[in-house]
Amino acid sequence: MSPAILSGILRGGLGRQSEGCRPNSTFPYTHLPTVHVMNRRKKAKQIFEKKLKKAKAKLDPRKKPRYVAKADREKAVEGEAGT
């Protein structure tokens, strides 16, 4: 075997990059497979969307009346009947 092929095998593989890696890229995470970077972006986007959803829900007016427990409803009925 030639030294170039042997050094490629020792570096990991048959002289080519593994799937998902981008050599000679200007992207800062060139040592990571692209999948990991995309998972980081996806997670950040999920967190942002979750916070946005909560903020929108807080600003929206309530569409349903607030739940009143059965015991509280009976007390209200008794209070009305007692007066």
Residue pairs with C-beta under 8 A, 6 or more apart in sequence:
4 15
5 14
5 15
8 14
8 15
8 16
9 15
12 18
17 23
18 33
19 33
20 33
20 34
20 35
21 30
21 32
21 33
21 34
22 30
22 34
23 30
24 30
27 37
29 36
29 37
68 76
